[in-house]
Amino acid sequence: MSNVESAPAEVECAARPAGPGVEIHVPRDVPLGGPRAMPVRRTLPQRSRSLIGAWCFVDHYGPDDVARTGGMVVPPHPHTGLQTVSWLFTGEIEHRDSSGAHAMVRPGEVNLMTAGRGIAHSEVSTPATGILHGVQLWIALPDRARGTEPRFEHYAPEPVTGPGWQLRVFVGDLAGSSSPVRMHSPIVGAELLLEPGTTLELEADPRFEYGVLADGTDLEFQGTAVAPGELAYRAPGAAALRITAPPGSPVRAVLIGGEPLGETIVMWWNFIGRSHEEIVQYRRDWQQHIGAEAHPGAEPATRFSAVPNDPLPPLPAPVLPGVRLRPRS
């Protein structure tokens, strides 16, 4: 999934003060698509926090009744300067991209797409999907890696289990499990499942800042209450992470973390750059690509290429705002 808002804009969302070193970020609702749009809940970026490590975008969706909403139908669209992490709880999504990759996103299996200098892709929920439920996450590439060649990777992590809990590490290293997908900064991402009344304690990297996204049930993170859909943030310095499920309910959560990126980024629509001028150029390159696809013989684009065998027409970029885009850090 990607940012398909027709007029993407910065929205001010204040963090709610919580326990020591913890912030609570409340999601905002974003419609994905047209009149029968599938709603998603976005907790990153916000005015009060743009990044957790290199994680720069957190969308949480479902359980979504595909028969009612039409599910996920995102035509070919571009990305630059980032990696997308697709992780499903239920359902199935068909992924195609301009690197030639054609794969299914299924529960418990991570699909990682590295945009690098520029990629285009599409995402469509499959006809067999009744309920769609999962997260889409973005990772900002550090300056040294953002011009890398586009690529696609798939990995199905083995679960790590303990008394009353299970986790799957889809990015980085945690609890003795290591994901082989290629990262460009110190980072971690995992799905956590806790039985009712269970407390899970994990060793933390004190260099990392961490976020915990509560799926459908209340939980506690570092002793702070987190409501469903909220994202709890912990600043660097923790030696351990503590997640607790309430006595009457199991918990599913997504843990993200990483060493602070330490760089300023400019983020608009599906592009990440380092200046307003770069974003303007990325948009121009994408519009040129669309024009070349629609009019054979037109000057071809150099940054983006077509998604092979995709039946959907590419998605035009929104109009840029009338002011300079502001950097985030």
Phi, psi and omega in degrees: 000154182218180182274100181252024173300140180284339178220071183298135182211159176286137180237129182278121179226112183280144175282144177271126179302142180223214181290180182303123178075006184243136172241149175246125180249125184269137182286159168244147182276134179229126177281132179261094178113212189265214187301326178261039189296143171282123181282142174234158180245121185251124179246351176212134002277161173226164179301324185275345177202122181261331188222148165233105195061229175266359177293128186232000185203127177227111173247137184230126185222151177086181001297123186249126177280102187298326179297331181274317187265342186092353176071209183259119175224093182244108182295172177307132182209163189261163169215150171219149167069022184209172169239140175255137177242115179255125182221119183255147170264317175215156178098190182206139180231137176267127182246133171228144175215169187284356171282351183102357181288139174219112188212162174259139171265121182231158181305137177077008179231129183266136169249121181246121177246123177261114181286319183055230184291341178160132179213159172234146179205166176229157180218123183222127175293144187279158180301333182282351184280124174263313179237127179250130188203124180175198180225151169236128186233145174242148175238125177284129177282137175295161187305321184293341187245355190285351175262012183293162179290143178296149177201169181224138179223151180228141180206136177248098184289143172284141179289146169256130186236156175207185182297106177081010181213161177211144175218154175231122182267112181263344178217135174078207186230137179195139173053037178081003179251141183228129177271136181275355182294144191279124177249162182240006174207159179295121192201158176212148174209135183205152170263133181244134175235123182237136174284160182307134177079003182276141170246126178252125176246127182238143175291132181253154171269115184297346176282342188270148160261151188229153172227143175235121178261120177278130182280270187247006186220149172302151172209173172243136176235119183054035179082003181255135180288135179233122181275160179306133179089347180276155178244118178265135183245137175237126181291162177303157177117347182285139175268340181212154176244138184230116179240131184233133174269143178294160185302327187261000188219140169287161183233137165241135180215158174244125179258128173233154179189168178173167175290135180311134185299322178072019179227154175267134179238158171243124188233121177213136183052242182251018183248143167235127177224200179237359179204161175302318184296323178297316180298318178302318180292319179299317179297317180299318180297319181292316179296325176295319178299315179299317179297321180292325178293321184282336185230087178307135183100345176289162181299122183288152175283155181254335183275321186245153175226171186287153172275114186298137172061025178269126184281348185268142176290148181295153184272120178294151177286145174296168175284135178294149176295161183278011179232163178294140177288139184268140179287155178237152176209000000 
